[in-house]
Amino acid sequence: MTTTEDARIAMLNWPGVVEAYRKYLPVPAEAEVVTLREGGTPLYFAPRLSKLKEADVYIKFEGANPTGSFKDRGMTVAITMAKHSGAKAVVCASTGNTSAASAAYAARAGLRSIVLIPSGYIALGKLAQALIYGAKVVQIKGNFDRALEIVRELGETGLVTVVNSINPYRIEGQKTGAFEVVDALGFAPSHHFIPVGNAGNITAYWKGYNEYLSDNKCSSVPKMMGFQAEGAAPIVKGEIVRFPDTVATAIRVGNPASWKGALAAASESEGTIGAVTDKEILAAYTYLAREESIFCEPASAAAVAGLMKTTVPRRSTVVCVLTGHGLKDPDTAITQIEVPGAVEATLEAITKEVGI
Ligand SMILES: *Cc1c(COP(=O)(O)O)cnc(C)c1O
C-alpha cells in the first residue's frame, strides 16, 4: 500500500469518539450515534515551550474539533442519548462553546436546541455558530451561573433535556480526551494542565486517566493542574464569586457545577487548582501564537499561563489542553495587536512600510 493510501484510510477511518471508545461509554449498541466525527485531535509537541520549561511539553489542540472546542466530545454522547430516549428538545446555559456544540449536534439529530447565554459576555464567533446552526438563542440579563440555575429549573419540568455538564453523559464523552493523550504518547504524562470554568472537563479528564489506569492502558496518572482566572476563581478562594470577571469568557464562572469533581481531581492526583491573571492569560495567548503557531481562545491559554508559573521536574512529560480555537473570539485577538492602517498601493510605499 502506498503512503497516500494509508493516509487516506486513516483519515476516513476516524469514526468520532463514541465508536472509537465505545467500550468505555454508556451508549447502548442499538442507539443511533449522533456524531460529527469529533475527537481524534492533534497532540502537538511544543518545541519552544519545552525548551523554556526543560521538559517535554505537548499541546492537545481541542480547537480542531468540528465546532472548534472540546465541548463536541461530550455533546456527541449527550445528544445521542437524548435522541435515543425520545427527547424533542435540548437546552443549555452557555458561555458560548456549549451552545455552539449543542446547536450543531441537535441540528444533526433533528432536535430543537435552546440556549441561554449571558448578554454581552459571549465571544462573537460562538454567538454566530449557535445562530447559524439554528438554535433558539436567548440572551439573558444575568451571568452564566444565573443561566444555569434557570436551565436546571427548565430540566425539572421534563419538557426538555439539559445538555450542560450536569448531564453525566457530557463528562463521559469528554473523558475520551485523556484516552487520546495516552494513546498518542503511549503512556500518561506526569502533569496535565487544564483551564477550569464550570469544572466538568478537569473532572472528565481525571475520570478518563483513571479508567485507562484500571484497564492497564497506562501505569500512572498525571497530577491534575487546573487553572481558573483570578477574577473568576471560586475554587481557589473557597467561596462563590457573585460577579466573576475575566477576559477569558469561557471560564467566567462563579459557582462551578463540578466544584467537587475539580477538588477531588486535584487532591487525589496531588495536583492543584490555581489562578492566573488576565495579564498572564493574554501573555500565554500571544506566546502560543507567536512561538508555537497555535491560535487558541483566551480561556484555553489559562492552562499554559499556569504552566508558565509552575516548576515541573526536568525532562518530565507535560500536557496542556488548549480547549478552544482562537477564531472563536476575534475581538480579543484584535485588542492584543496593532491593526495596520492602509498605505499607498505602490511598490515604494510597501517596501518602506515593511522595511526591506
Ligand atoms: C467550556 C470551556 C472551558 C471550561 O471547561 P469546564 O468544563 O467548564 O471547566 C474552558 N475553555 C473553553 C474554550 C471552553 O469552551
The ligand as a MOL file (V3000), in Angstrom:
LIG
                    3D

  0  0  0     0  0            999 V3000
M  V30 BEGIN CTAB
M  V30 COUNTS 15 15 0 0 0
M  V30 BEGIN ATOM
M  V30 1 C -16.1230 25.1900 28.4970 0
M  V30 2 C -14.7490 25.7060 28.2900 0
M  V30 3 C -13.7870 25.7260 29.3060 0
M  V30 4 C -14.0920 25.3270 30.7050 0
M  V30 5 O -14.4010 23.9760 30.8320 0
M  V30 6 P -15.2190 23.4900 32.1270 0
M  V30 7 O -15.5320 22.0890 31.8330 0
M  V30 8 O -16.4140 24.3720 32.2010 0
M  V30 9 O -14.3120 23.6920 33.2760 0
M  V30 10 C -12.5080 26.1480 29.0110 0
M  V30 11 N -12.1860 26.5610 27.7710 0
M  V30 12 C -13.0790 26.5610 26.7640 0
M  V30 13 C -12.6420 27.0290 25.4260 0
M  V30 14 C -14.3870 26.1340 26.9930 0
M  V30 15 O -15.2640 26.1560 25.9850 0
M  V30 END ATOM
M  V30 BEGIN BOND
M  V30 1 1 1 2
M  V30 2 1 2 3
M  V30 3 2 2 14
M  V30 4 1 3 4
M  V30 5 2 3 10
M  V30 6 1 4 5
M  V30 7 1 5 6
M  V30 8 2 6 7
M  V30 9 1 6 8
M  V30 10 1 6 9
M  V30 11 1 10 11
M  V30 12 2 11 12
M  V30 13 1 12 13
M  V30 14 1 12 14
M  V30 15 1 14 15
M  V30 END BOND
M  V30 END CTAB
M  END
